Amino acid sequence: MSASDGDAQTGATRMRDEATAWQMLLALRRKGGPAACAIPPGAPADVAALVELYLPFAQLSFGRPIVVAHLGQSLDGRIATMAGASRWVTGEADLTHTHRMRALADAILVGAGTVRHDDPRLTVRRCAGAHPLRVVIDSERRLGADYRLFQDGAAPTLVLAYADRVRPGERLGQAELVGLPRRPEGIAPRDIIAALAASGRHFLFIEGGGITISRFLMAGALDRLQITVAPVILGSGKPSLTLPEIVEPHQGLRPRLRRFSLGEDMLYDCILHD
Ligand SMILES: NC(=O)c1ccc[n+]([C@@H]2O[C@H](COP(=O)([O-])OP(=O)(O)OC[C@H]3O[C@@H](n4cnc5c(N)ncnc54)[C@H](OP(=O)(O)O)[C@@H]3O)[C@@H](O)[C@H]2O)c1
């Protein structure tokens, strides 16, 4: 066997191990497999890192809903250019990470701005796993029905709007419209979480953008905030988080966190509530 055959075989074995580890994590999450999962002895470093990163999300038990948000940003805290282009601030590994989080979640949520700029599909394509419910906040009903996730029928899809903007039984393309109360802060994260929990969706993954995630963070409604930082400086663009002004740096949030390398990027998994 040549050296390159050996490299190819090692690569194939590693992929199989990673795929096996991922299947175990999925089974753990869906309660269809083992009651526990551990890093196999002698596992390659990438398999060990995979298990370490996703195990907390795979073995969730739901005494209460869990909300995790993710943003991919530049070194200078931008998630997109001013024109709204965000493909790709972070790299391939972070993209795969978001698909893995989708596969573990019961529902994925984005704000109207993300649908307008990215026309995302919000399905699981880069790993094994089922598509979760897709949820869009469009409180004033500014989005048209032409976006892919309203038309493709790939997964159940909800549009959350103020109740006074929704007629009974109304749809947007194939998506169902759900009316929620008009609160001083807009649609309240607690109303969203309660509406999803009422239909058995207890693990919510929020994929952006910055405005939507900032509102959840401000409301104290996030359990984890995942920020992936790419080694690029955009110098201008849409901000990651925007929170009420503070006066002194010590007033900033300093959460406990876990760090993971994702290719050239660094993922900070901030633990806001245990
Ligand atoms: N790098 C990344 O990780 C990443 C991820 C996602 C998106 N992006 C990029 O980020 C940009 C979009 O982000 P963004 O921060 O501008 O917008 P966004 O968070 O996607 O959407 C914000 C809009 O959603 C509605 N909304 C969200 N939460 C609401 C609430 N609680 N109550 C009422 N309405 C609510 C509002 O729409 P109305 O103003 O219409 O009421 C709000 O203006 C795009 O350029 C996209 O490409 C980057």
The ligand as an SDF file (V2000), in Angstrom:
LIG
                    3D

 48 52  0  0  0  0  0  0  0  0999 V2000
  -23.0840   35.9790    9.9870 N   0  0  0  0  0  0  0  0  0  0  0  0
  -24.1560   35.4300   10.5090 C   0  0  0  0  0  0  0  0  0  0  0  0
  -24.0920   34.5560   11.3960 O   0  0  0  0  0  0  0  0  0  0  0  0
  -25.5010   35.8640   10.0320 C   0  0  0  0  0  0  0  0  0  0  0  0
  -26.6350   35.1430   10.4420 C   0  0  0  0  0  0  0  0  0  0  0  0
  -27.8760   35.5840   10.0220 C   0  0  0  0  0  0  0  0  0  0  0  0
  -27.9740   36.7040    9.2330 C   0  0  0  0  0  0  0  0  0  0  0  0
  -26.8550   37.3560    8.8460 N   0  0  0  0  0  0  0  0  0  0  0  0
  -26.9370   38.5970    8.0610 C   0  0  0  0  0  0  0  0  0  0  0  0
  -27.4760   39.5620    8.9350 O   0  0  0  0  0  0  0  0  0  0  0  0
  -28.3370   40.4420    8.2150 C   0  0  0  0  0  0  0  0  0  0  0  0
  -29.7070   40.3970    8.8580 C   0  0  0  0  0  0  0  0  0  0  0  0
  -29.5790   40.6160   10.2260 O   0  0  0  0  0  0  0  0  0  0  0  0
  -30.2860   41.8260   10.9450 P   0  0  0  0  0  0  0  0  0  0  0  0
  -29.7500   41.8880   12.3130 O   0  0  0  0  0  0  0  0  0  0  0  0
  -30.1940   43.0310   10.0690 O   0  0  0  0  0  0  0  0  0  0  0  0
  -31.8330   41.3910   10.9120 O   0  0  0  0  0  0  0  0  0  0  0  0
  -32.6050   40.1130   11.4970 P   0  0  0  0  0  0  0  0  0  0  0  0
  -32.2540   39.9150   12.9170 O   0  0  0  0  0  0  0  0  0  0  0  0
  -32.4670   38.9690   10.5720 O   0  0  0  0  0  0  0  0  0  0  0  0
  -34.1140   40.6130   11.3510 O   0  0  0  0  0  0  0  0  0  0  0  0
  -34.5060   41.7220   12.1250 C   0  0  0  0  0  0  0  0  0  0  0  0
  -35.9480   42.0240   11.8500 C   0  0  0  0  0  0  0  0  0  0  0  0
  -36.7700   40.9120   12.2530 O   0  0  0  0  0  0  0  0  0  0  0  0
  -37.9330   41.3920   12.8930 C   0  0  0  0  0  0  0  0  0  0  0  0
  -37.8300   41.0410   14.3190 N   0  0  0  0  0  0  0  0  0  0  0  0
  -36.8510   40.3300   14.9130 C   0  0  0  0  0  0  0  0  0  0  0  0
  -37.1330   40.1380   16.2080 N   0  0  0  0  0  0  0  0  0  0  0  0
  -38.2970   40.7610   16.4440 C   0  0  0  0  0  0  0  0  0  0  0  0
  -39.1190   40.9070   17.5990 C   0  0  0  0  0  0  0  0  0  0  0  0
  -38.7840   40.3720   18.7860 N   0  0  0  0  0  0  0  0  0  0  0  0
  -40.2930   41.6030   17.4840 N   0  0  0  0  0  0  0  0  0  0  0  0
  -40.6430   42.1370   16.2940 C   0  0  0  0  0  0  0  0  0  0  0  0
  -39.9190   42.0300   15.1540 N   0  0  0  0  0  0  0  0  0  0  0  0
  -38.7580   41.3330   15.2400 C   0  0  0  0  0  0  0  0  0  0  0  0
  -37.9330   42.8960   12.6960 C   0  0  0  0  0  0  0  0  0  0  0  0
  -38.5250   43.1070   11.4230 O   0  0  0  0  0  0  0  0  0  0  0  0
  -39.2800   44.4700   11.0340 P   0  0  0  0  0  0  0  0  0  0  0  0
  -38.2620   45.5490   11.1680 O   0  0  0  0  0  0  0  0  0  0  0  0
  -39.7380   44.2180    9.6460 O   0  0  0  0  0  0  0  0  0  0  0  0
  -40.3920   44.6230   12.0320 O   0  0  0  0  0  0  0  0  0  0  0  0
  -36.4440   43.2050   12.6570 C   0  0  0  0  0  0  0  0  0  0  0  0
  -36.1270   44.4110   12.0290 O   0  0  0  0  0  0  0  0  0  0  0  0
  -28.3580   39.9570    6.7910 C   0  0  0  0  0  0  0  0  0  0  0  0
  -27.4590   40.7410    6.0510 O   0  0  0  0  0  0  0  0  0  0  0  0
  -27.8610   38.5310    6.8840 C   0  0  0  0  0  0  0  0  0  0  0  0
  -27.1650   38.1800    5.7110 O   0  0  0  0  0  0  0  0  0  0  0  0
  -25.6120   36.9690    9.2450 C   0  0  0  0  0  0  0  0  0  0  0  0
  1  2  1  0
  2  3  2  0
  2  4  1  0
  4  5  1  0
  4 48  2  0
  5  6  2  0
  6  7  1  0
  7  8  2  0
  8  9  1  0
  8 48  1  0
  9 10  1  0
  9 46  1  0
 10 11  1  0
 11 12  1  0
 11 44  1  0
 12 13  1  0
 13 14  1  0
 14 15  2  0
 14 16  1  0
 14 17  1  0
 17 18  1  0
 18 19  2  0
 18 20  1  0
 18 21  1  0
 21 22  1  0
 22 23  1  0
 23 24  1  0
 23 42  1  0
 24 25  1  0
 25 26  1  0
 25 36  1  0
 26 27  1  0
 26 35  1  0
 27 28  2  0
 28 29  1  0
 29 30  1  0
 29 35  2  0
 30 31  1  0
 30 32  2  0
 32 33  1  0
 33 34  2  0
 34 35  1  0
 36 37  1  0
 36 42  1  0
 37 38  1  0
 38 39  2  0
 38 40  1  0
 38 41  1  0
 42 43  1  0
 44 45  1  0
 44 46  1  0
 46 47  1  0
M  CHG  2   8   1  16  -1
M  END
$$$$
